[in-house]
Structures are given as structure tokens and as C-alpha cells.
Amino acid sequence: MIFVWDVGMELRGTSKDVTPTTRFEGHTATVEDVCFKPDSHTEVCSVGDDQLLLFWDERSGTSPVLEVPKWSTVDLHCVDWNHADVNLLVTGARCTRPGAAVSPPAPRPSAQAPTAGGGARRHRGRRDVCV
């Protein structure tokens, strides 16, 4: 489960109670990492021990807008969006041997793909590389 918090409300003095503004549900195991899409305060992606790469948009509700099942054959531990090209992501995973690379299957949308900043685009040669 993923929670989005607006701690700025307390810092601005408009609230004394900090509670999650959004709760995303979709991972079936521990969520390892979450990151916001650059220049967006509503779109995030996440990875976890369920080997899923999920994309979320608060404007679309609490379910993933895009699900890439079995993005890796091992647990995914970290993800980050490229700030220079929002169509590129990098993930990190637990590896069974140094230098192993896993090619993910093609994404299968579970709903509408993220659209802000040009939307999702497939890139050839995408790899989940272990170092």
C-alpha cells in the first residue's frame, strides 16, 4: 500500500492533523520504492517484492493506471524517473549473479496510461540491470 501525505498543510499552519491525502492499493507484496513523475504532483510509479512496476495518478483514483506485471524475475528494490526525459525510468533489483540483465515483457495497461508530460512511451532495449 502507498500513502501520499501533504505535510505542507501542517507546516503552513492550516492543519494540526497530518493524514494521508491518497492511498494507492495494487501491490501484493512489500512496496520497495516510490517516486513522483518530474513536474507532476499527481503521478507516481512504484516497484516492489511482487516484481511489479505500477504507475498511479491521483486524478484517476486509487488503482494503478498502468501495470507492468513481472517487470523482473527478481524483487525490485528501487525506481527513479529520468528528469531530462520523463519517458525513461531506471529500476534496481536483487540479482542472483553480478552483471545479470532481465528484459521485461511489453507493458499491459490496466487502464489509461499516464499522459502528463508526453505520456508513457516504449523504448527498445529497456533493461533491468544489476550492478
N, C-alpha and C positions, 0 to 999 in steps of 0.2 A: 504494500500500500504506500502511496506517495501523498504527502501533505504539502500544500503551498501555504505559506504564512506571510501575512503583511505586518511585519514588526514596526513598520514606519508609523502605523496608527498610534502605537504607544509612544514612540519617540516624538511624534508631533503633539502628543498630549490629548488626542481626541478619544483615546480609549485606555482603560486600565487593564483590560482583559485581552490577552493575545490568544486568539484561537485560529485554527486553520481556515483559510478562505475557500480552499478547494481540497477535495480528497479524491485522488485517482485510484481506481481499482482495476487490475488486469494481470499483474504478475502472479504466478503461482508458487513462487519461492522468494527468498530474500532479495530485495532490491539493493544492488550494489552501488549504483551511481545514477545521478540525475543531473541534467544541465538544461538551462534555458537556451532557446534559439537566440542568436545575437539579434539585437534590435527588436525583440518581441518580449512582452511581459505576460503572454498567454500561452505560448508554445514551448513545450519541453520534450526531451527524449530521455529514455531510461533503459538500463540494462540490469540483468540480474542472474541469479543462480539457476533460473529456469531456461537460460540460453536464449531469451527473447530480447529483441530490440523493439521498444514500443515508443510511439510518438503520440503526444497528447496536445489538446488545445482546449483551454478552459471555456472558450466560446461554444464548443461542441458537446459539453457535458463531462461526465466523469469516466467514460470508457475511452480506450485508445482510438485515435483516428486512423492510425496505420500500425499494423503489426507485422513484424518480420520474424516469423517463427523459426526457431533453431538457427539463429544467425551464426551460431558457432557450435562446435561439437563439445565444447567445454564451457564452464561457467564464465560469464562475462563480468569483469570487475570494474571497468571504468569506461566512460564515454565523454567525448567533448566535441562541440561543434566548431568548425573552422570559421573564424571571424572574418576572414578575407573572402570566403566562398561558402555561403550557407547551405549549399548543396553537398558539401563534404563533411563527413564525420570521421572520427577515429575512435576505435574501441580497443580495450586491453583485456586479455583473458588469461586464465590459468592454462599453462601449457604442460604437456607431458614430456616434451623434449625441446631444447633450445632451437630457435630458428623455424619452428613449425608454423605453417600458414594454413588457414582454413578459408576456403571460398564459400561465402554464404549463398543460399538459394535466392532466387528472384523474390522481391518483396510481394506479399499478397495483402492488398489493402482490406481492412476490416470495415472501413468507412471511407470518408473523404480524406485525401492526403492533405498535409499542411500546405497552405498556399501563400502565406505572408512571405515577402522577400523572394519571390520567384518559385516557391513550392519545391517539392521533392523531385529530384532528377536522378535517374540511374546512371552509374558510371561503370564502364568496363574496367576490369582489373581490381575491383574493390577487394581488399583482403583484411583479415583479422590476423595481424602479425604478432607473434610472441617474441619478446627480446629478453 
